[in-house]
Amino acid sequence: MVNIKDVARAAGVSVSTVSRVINNSASVIPEKRQAVLAAMDNLKYQPNSLARALVNSRSDCIGLLVGEIDSPFFGQLMAGVHRVVMAAGKHVIVTAGYHQADQERSAIRFMQERRCDGLVIHSKALPDAEIIELIERGVPVTLVNRLIPGHEARSVYLDNEFGAYLATRHLIRNGHQNIAYVGTNIAIEDGQSRVAGYQRALSEAGIELDERKIVKAFPDEEGGNYAMSEVMARDLGITALFAYNDAMAAGAVMMLQDAGWDVPQQVSIVGFDDVILARIIKPHLTTIRYPVNEMGALAAQLVLHELDPRFEINEHPLRFTPRLIERQSVRNITD
């Protein structure tokens, strides 16, 4: 089957030039455009459904792939993307992959069939090769919180390792030495990075890592409840907990309170994300702010700029830095 690389080779141009021709970009000089069109004709190359739509017309729709529809975290991502896209006079089609490769693949196919002009993708399950193939076909794509070598300029991402480090260091600075971590059981980069940040903070403080203090579960309230109960059942004498996200932290708080424990007097807790849940639960949750709304907005700007270089992008590094938000769920035990 003929692909975009074959067309580029036959026309004597780069793959990105072929993509710009498919996207009907004005930045390609006439001679190269004619060479690409001739090569496509000779090779009988047919761009995919989205690329053909980009050549012929615009749907004025941007496709957005999120992990979960009912998550407060992804709600913030959707809001950020939606705000920018609507201001540009376009619409958003939202799909969810639920961290499963087959569902992510199906969601992307659905958005292509709906002739979305570009895609903002939060994908953790699809292999890099499939996303690269999508890009090489000429589909305008921006990735949220995923880095693919060679395509870093398409990625808007968070320093997850540093965020976890900040959370654990905050607990240590408040006198805690016996700190557990409840993490996600989904095999994603975020989970690995946050474990690494937790471990780095412990190591810097001279605290030996105890694998028994790491429990993984599904990253929602129920998973946090289960993981916290598992930690307490191991009777390790912990005084503090760092949770993969605010949902798991909330589940941990509920489990402890139901069992008669006081948060933070007996166990201090730090979450991650700073979704609205962190400001609702009692005590209000100390957490790491994940600026996903702003990240979604920048991702939308990038994909709109790829569609039309005249569209202005806010000046901001593609890598976002998390920050600690102190509330009421951590007790200082240094005295």
Beta strands, then each sheet from edge to edge (+ up, - down):
strand 1: 61-66
strand 2: 91-96
strand 3: 118-121
strand 4: 141-144
strand 5: 155-158
strand 6: 179-184
strand 7: 214-217
strand 8: 240-243
strand 9: 268-270
strand 10: 287-289
strand 11: 319-320
strand 12: 323-325
sheet 1: 2+ 1+ 3+ 4+ 5+ 11+
sheet 2: 7+ 6+ 8+ 9+
sheet 3: 10+ 12-
end
